[in-house]
Amino acid sequence: MGFAVDFAQTLWSTTLDVAPIVVILVLFQVAVLRRSVPNLRRIVGGFVCVLLGLALFLIGLQDALFPIGETMARQLTAPEAIGVTEPFEPAWTDYWLVYAFAAAIAFATTIAEPSLIAVALKAEEVSGNAINAWGLRLAVAVGAATGVSLGCFRIVTGTPLPWYIVAVYVVVIVQTFRSGRTIVPLAYDSGGVTTSTVTVPVLAALGLGLAASVPGRNPLIDGFGMIAFAAAFPIMSVLGYAMAVAWLGQRRRRGDRGTEPADAAPETTQLSQRRNVEP
């Protein structure tokens, strides 16, 4: 009975949130474009699925993902987990399990992110398979894992968030000017789609739980900011991946050119010998 009530309340609030989207789409279709809505039955069915899916997803966040993230952060920062006894003043190196778990969970949630999968597949299609969807997803996941692990380090040490964000975007700006024009927009979009339905709830719960468990940290001040790391570092990793691939390609082409004179040398020698023999 409790689940039915929660589901009904969540469904109603979700309907109110989605209603402005429906109104704007219908208004522009009918009043501005002056055309009837195509495939009306299919669109209505799709919106019903969206409403049901969002309602169930929100309930799952509250009942599963948020509690799991907070519980894992609390357990990983417990004195017995980091190998110290109470009262304790742990060093940042004592939380290596937290860093490892943060990197692993960020990598896994990013790989499973539906928005990233959609963008990667579309990029592969538009580029004519020049961009590998799995390669793009792996590059983004590695960046997210690195950023989230560093975000946990920031919470543990209590260092200011702007230091990290400014440093990351300085590197991103340098990479932007040194990367090809075709990869830069995709890299920036990859950072945005990383922080979506699967990743954000887990990382938010992890950051708040970690800030509440580490001595001397304030969840309001230190608990937020994890999503900024997850959004910024994939841009850097995708641009770095593209730069590395371009550098390897140039090196391979230079190697191929370097072998051409060696192959042509015997032919040149034989031609000169023939000319010397001819009267």
VENTA-V10122 format. One record per residue. N is the residue number from 0. SS is DSSP state (A for helix, B for strand, O for the rest). Layout:
n = [N,N]
ss = [SS,SS]
//
This chain:
n = [0,1,2,3,4,5,6,7,8,9,10,11,12,13,14,15,16,17,18,19,20,21,22,23,24,25,26,27,28,29,30,31,32,33,34,35,36,37,38,39,40,41,42,43,44,45,46,47,48,49,50,51,52,53,54,55,56,57,58,59,60,61,62,63,64,65,66,67,68,69,70,71,72,73,74,75,76,77,78,79,80,81,82,83,84,85,86,87,88,89,90,91,92,93,94,95,96,97,98,99,100,101,102,103,104,105,106,107,108,109,110,111,112,113,114,115,116,117,118,119,120,121,122,123,124,125,126,127,128,129,130,131,132,133,134,135,136,137,138,139,140,141,142,143,144,145,146,147,148,149,150,151,152,153,154,155,156,157,158,159,160,161,162,163,164,165,166,167,168,169,170,171,172,173,174,175,176,177,178,179,180,181,182,183,184,185,186,187,188,189,190,191,192,193,194,195,196,197,198,199,200,201,202,203,204,205,206,207,208,209,210,211,212,213,214,215,216,217,218,219,220,221,222,223,224,225,226,227,228,229,230,231,232,233,234,235,236,237,238,239,240,241,242,243,244,245,246,247,248,249,250,251,252,253,254,255,256,257,258,259,260,261,262,263,264,265,266,267,268,269,270,271,272,273,274,275,276,277,278]
ss = [O,A,A,A,A,A,A,A,A,A,A,A,A,A,A,A,A,A,A,A,A,A,A,A,A,A,A,A,A,A,A,A,O,O,O,O,O,O,O,A,A,A,A,A,A,A,A,A,A,A,A,A,A,A,A,A,A,A,A,A,A,A,A,A,A,A,A,A,A,A,A,A,A,A,A,A,O,O,A,A,A,A,O,O,O,O,O,O,O,O,O,A,A,A,A,A,A,A,A,A,A,A,A,A,A,A,A,A,A,A,A,O,O,A,A,A,A,A,A,A,A,A,A,A,A,A,O,O,O,O,O,O,A,A,A,A,A,A,A,A,A,A,A,A,A,A,A,A,A,A,A,A,A,A,A,A,A,O,O,O,A,A,A,A,A,A,A,A,A,A,A,A,A,A,A,A,A,A,O,O,A,A,A,A,A,A,A,A,A,A,A,A,A,A,O,O,O,O,A,A,A,A,A,A,A,A,A,A,A,A,A,A,A,O,O,O,O,O,A,A,A,A,O,O,O,A,A,A,A,A,A,A,A,A,A,A,A,A,A,A,A,A,A,A,A,A,A,A,A,A,A,A,A,A,A,A,A,A,A,A,A,A,A,A,A,A,A,A,A,A,A,A,A,A,A,A,A,O,O]
//
